[in-house]
Amino acid sequence: MIPAKYTAIVFAFFMSMMMAFMMSAILTYVNLGAMPLATFIGKWMHAFPIAWFFAFFAALLSAPFVRRIVGKLVAPAKP
């Protein structure tokens, strides 16, 4: 198991992976349009790791700011 002190990094890792996976597919299709499936998958898999790299660091850098916003918008849990 990964130690709890790495929770934020592990969360950013998996969240950025899932978001980059979905968004790179959508944007590949939007930018390139319809094409044979094998071609689409090849172009998508080229875009995905690039998107993931930037999404991971964006998630790490923006997390403190987003936590502050959420903390101001969400009522504390009642015991």
RARADA-V737713 format. One record per backbone hydrogen bond with DSSP energy under -1.0 kcal/mol. CO is the residue of the C=O (numbers start at 1). NH is the residue of the N-H. Records with the same first field share a line. If there is no record, write none. Layout:
BEGIN
CO->NH + NH
END
This chain:
BEGIN
3->6
4->7
6->10
7->11
8->12
9->13
10->14
11->15
12->16
13->17
14->18
15->19
16->20
17->21
18->22
19->23
20->24
21->25
22->26
23->27
24->28
25->29
26->30
27->31
28->32
29->33
36->40
37->41
38->42
39->43
40->44
41->45
42->46
43->47
44->48
47->51
48->52
49->53
50->54
51->55
52->56
53->57
54->58
55->59
56->60
57->61
58->62
59->63
62->66
63->67
64->68
65->69
66->70
67->71
68->72
69->73
70->74
END
